[in-house]
Amino acid sequence: MAFASLWVQLFLALGWTVYVIFLPQLAAQAGIAKELVPWLLLADQAIFAVMDWTLGTMADRVAGAMRRLANAIALVTLVSCGSFLVLPLVAPAGSPALFVAVTVLWSATSSALRAPPLVLIGRHVPGPSQPWAAALFMLGMGIAGAIAPYLTVALRGADPRLPFALSAVALAVAAIVMTRAIGANPQPAMAAPAAASPLRGRPVAMFLFAVALLGLGFQVHFALNSAPGYLRFAKPGDLQYLMPVFWVGFNLLILPAAMLTKRYRGLEMMAVGAAVGGLAAAAVANAGALPALVAAQFLAGAAWGCVMLSALSAALAMGRTGREGFVSGALWSLLALATFTRIAMVIGQMPQQATWKPLLAWAPGAMWLTAGLLLVGAAASSRTPVPKSSA
């Protein structure tokens, strides 16, 4: 199952890349003005934020019947892939309402492949092996991030029907393989929720607040600051080779980070990753030459890989009493809200305003370091024994 989840996340992330590449073209065919395209992307993230938490919480309710949950994920995924497949087919009809409706259906159902599979991992994979499973889950996203700049160049001017079809079919096959692995062994000995203390509010709240800061810091660092930072020393044509440096660091260090997370706890490793990422982001903002900038971006990517891997492990650990979907769904919702905020900033042209540029340069480092301190507090709070009530 763990290896299948790698392919699921890879094809899911590549599908999103294909969608973003062709959305302006498809929206124009559907009769939607190009000024509204960013608002469609904003709506997608709002839907992700709602559905990730909703489906994660729903997955908790049926996770006792593993085969039933696996079948539900497979069914919703087939609906998602089908709607994604027909997007370039309905766009030429010139109906904005139809195009938006299919897009909303795809956005809502694609959330079935984020938090619910983590519920399966939390119930199906033994605790000591969960960091490894989380690493494979995140590695698929990291590989997609590294491929994305090349895919953007390769698909320029292409007919969207073939990329959409290939993405939909590949994702459907990977999801079916993953869910059938559960169906073949639906009730392993380690799948039952641990008989532990109830979900504790304070460490979970601190964890989720840290996730919000980390997610927004990542969006500002990579999506807003990286390209302009490189353009201080490089030509625009070099960006397709420089932008993947972050994801190379992410991919190369995520498996070693899994070994450390297995030895230590997710919250502690998350705090380390946040601290290193904050320092790396500050180094990026102050780099005086391209080699220094590349090295700092590589380190920032490695730190982000550690953060995301350990965040999934921490979410599964905190939700191990049957609330894996609740915590991991909240995690994905907050990351979607971070993306929502970044798109809103772009719509408002904030990155182009001279007043905001110095703040945006320093914001990622400050947010990641602040999140690291919060995670230290969450780790300490989660280790504190719960006082027993007197009879």
N, C-alpha and C positions, 0 to 999 in steps of 0.2 A: 504493500500500500504506500509506503513512504516514497519509493522511487516513482510510483505512478503519480503521487501528488506533485513531484517535481515537474513532470510533463504537463499536468493540469495547469499549474501556475505559469509555466512558460507560455503555453498556448493562450491562456487567458490574457496575459500581459501583452503578448504579440497582437492578439485580436484588438485590444484597446489601441495599440499603436497604429494598426491598419485603419481603425475607425477614425482616429484623429487626423491621419494623413488625408483621407478621402472625404471627411465630413464637409469641408467647404464646397467641394464639387457636387456631392450628393444633395446637399441643402439647396444649392443653386438649381439643380434639376427638379427638385420638389417645389420650387417657387418660393424658397425662404431667402430673404435678403442676407447678404454676407455679414452685415452688422449684427445679425442675430445669432451667428454661429457660436461666438463665445458664451452667449446666454444658454445655448443648448448644452454646452460642456458644463456650465455652472449647474444646470438642472440635473445633469447626469450625476454629479457629485452629491447633490442634495438627496437624490434617490438612493445612491449608495449608502449615504449616512443613515438614512432611515431603515433601509432594508437589511444592511449588514447586522445591525443590532437586533432587529425584529426576527430575522431568520436564525440568528445565533441563539436567541432565547427560545424560539420554537424548537430548535434542534435539541435543546436540553430536555424538553418535555417528552420527546420520543426516543431519546438516546438509549433508554433501557432495552428497546427492541432494535438492535443494531442493523439487522437486515432491513427493517422498515425504514430506518433513517437513510441507509444507503440507497434504497430504491427511490425514496423521495428526492434525494440529491440528483440521482440519475435522470429522473423524470423532468425535474425543473431545468436541469442542464440541457436536455434535449429541446425543451421549449426555448431556452435562451439561444442555443445554437441555431435553431430554426429561424428565429426572428432576426438574428445577425446575418444569416445567409440571405434572407430576402430583402435586407435593407437596400442594396444596390439595384434590386429588381423593382421595388416600389417607388424609388425616387423618380425615375423618368415619367411616372404617371402624372407628376405635377401637382400632387395633392399634399399641401403642407400638413394637414391634419392626420392623414394616413402615415406619412413619414414620421411625424412626432410620436404617434401612437405606437408604431413598431419600435422606435428608439426607446420609448419608456418601458415597453415590455422587455426589451433586451436588457436595459439597465437594471430593472428590478429583479429579473430572474438570474442575472449573472452573479448576484450576491450569494447565491447558493453555493458558490465555489470558494468562498473565503472562510467565514466562521464555521459553517456546518462541517466541512472536512476536518477542521481542528477539533471539533467535538469527537469525531471518529478517532482521531489520533489520540486524544486524551483518554478515551475509553478502551481503545484497541491496542495501543502501544504501551508496554510497560514503562513505568516512570523513568528509570535510568536511561532508557533509549529515546525518550521524547526529545531531548536536545538535538540528537542526530536526525530524527524525523522532521523537526522544525527547520533544521538547516537545509534539508533537501527541499522542503516546502518553499523556503525563501530563495534557494539557489535558482529555481526556475524563474523567479521574478528578476533576479540579478542578471541572469543570462539574457533575458529579454531586454533589460535596460541597456546592456552593452551592445546588443544587436540593433536597437532602435535607430540610431543615427544612420547606419548603413542601409537599413530598410527604407528609411525616408528617401534616401538618394536613389535606391534601386527601383522604388515604385513610382518615382516621379513620372507622370504622364501615362501610367499604365491603366488598363481597364480594371476597374475596381471589382468586377464580379469574380474573377479568379482568386485574388487574395482573400476576399471575404469567404468564398467557398472553402478554400484550403484551411483557413483559420477555424471555421465552424466545424468542419469534418474532423480535423485533428483534435480539437478540444473535446468534441463529443466522444471520440474513440478513447482518449486518455481518461475522461471522466468515467466511462463505462468500465474500463479496466480497473480503475481505482475502486469503484463501488462493488464490482464483482469480487475483488479481493476480500472485501468485508463479508460479502454474501457467502463466500466459501468457508469462512471461519468467523461467524458472527458473534460468538460468545467466548472469547479466550479467557483464560483464568484471570488475567490482569485487567479485564475490561470493566469490572464492576467499580463504581465510585468508592473511593476510600472512606472509611468511617472516621472522618476527622472533624475538627471543630467547624462550625458554620462559617460561611464567607464573612470575613471581617471588614467592616466598612472603611476604617481609617487607612490601612495600607492600600486597599483597592482604590480609594479616592486619590491618594497621593500618586499611585502608579498611573492612573488615568490622566491626572493633571500633567504628569511628566510626559506621557505619550502625546498629549496635545501640544506641549511646547516642542518636543522633539520633532513631531510631524510638521509643524509650521516652520521650524528651523530648517528642516530638510528641504521643504518646498522653496523657501527663500534662497537657501544656499545653492541648490542644484538648478532649479528651474529659472530663477531670476538672476542670480549672481554669476553662475559658472561661465556662460557664454561671453558676457561683457568682460569678465576677468581675463579670459583667454585672449580676447581681442585686443587687450593692452599690449600683447607681445606677438600675436600670431595673426594670420590672414583669415578672413571668413571661410575660405575653402579648406582650412586646416581643422575646422571645428569637428567635422565628422570623425577625425582621428583622435582629437583631444577629449571630446566629451565622454567617450567610453572609459577614460582612465579611472574615473570615480567607480564605475561598475566593475572594472578589473580588480580594484582593491577589494570591493564588496565580495566578489566571487572567490578570490584567492584566499581570503581570510575567514570566510564564514564557516568552513568545516573545522579549522583549528579552534575557532571560537566555540563550536559545539562541544569540543573536548573539554574546554575550560568551563563551560556552562554545566557540563555533566558533573565536574568535580566541585564547582562552587554553585551558588544559586543564581537563578535568572535575574533577580533584582540587583544583586551585587555586580554581575557582569554587565548588566544594563547601565549601571552607574559608571562603571569603568569606560564602557563604550561612549557614553555621553560626554564624559570628561575629555577623553582623547579626541572625540569629534569636535568639541568646542575649541580645543587648542588648535586642531587642524584647520577649522574654519577661520580662526583668527590669523593663522599663518597664510591662508589663501588671501585674505583681505590685505595682508601686508607684504605679499611676495614681490620681490624686486626684479625677478627674472623668470623666464619660462620654465627652466628646470626646477626651480624652487616651487613654482606654482603647481607643476605636474606632481612633484613629490607630495605636496600638501594635499592635493586632491586625491591622490592614491590613498593617503592615510585617512582622509575624511571618509572615503568609501569603505575602507576596512572597518572604521569605527561604526559606520552606519549598519554594516552587515552584522557586527556584534550586537548593536542595539536591537535590530529587528529580530534576530534569532533569539536573543535572551528575552525580548518582550513576549514572543510567542510562548517560550518555555515558562516564563513567569505567569502569563495568563492561564495556562493550563494548570500550573501548580496552585494558583490562588482559587481556581474554579474546580478543584479536583473533587469536591463534594457533590458534583452533579451540576455545577454552574459554569462549565467550560465555555459553553456558547454565550452565556451572559457576558463574561469578561472579555473573551476574544472578539465577540461581536461589537462590544463597546470600543475595543481597540481599533478595529477596522473602521468603525463609524467616525472616530476622532481623526484618523488619518484621512478619511474622505473629506471631513470638514476642513482639515488643513489645506487640501487641494482646492476645495471650494473657496477658501479665503485667498489663496494665491491667484486663482482665476479672477476673483472679484477685484483684487489689486491691479491686475493687468487691465481689466475692463475700465477701471478708474484711472488708468495711466499713471499709477503711483511710481513705478520704477523709472519713468522718464522725468519725474519732477526732481529738480535739483535739491529741494528741501529734504526729500526722503532718501536720496542716494547714500549719504553717509550712514544713516540709520540702518538701511538695508544691508550695508556692508558688514556692520558689526552685529546685527540682530541674530544671525544663526549661532555664532559663538556664545553670545550671552544667553540665548534660550537653551542651548544644549548644556552649558555649565550649570544653569539654574535647575534644569531637569535632573542633572546628576546629583545635586544636593537633595532634591526631593526624593530621589530614589534611595539615597543613603538613609533618609528618614523612614521611608517605607520599609526598607529592609530591616531596620532596627525595630520598627513597630510590629512587623510581622513575626519577629523572633520573641517578642515579649509575651509571656504566658498569659492566657485569658484568666482573670480572677474567677474563682469558683464562687457561685452564689451560696450563701448560707441557707440552710433549711429553716 
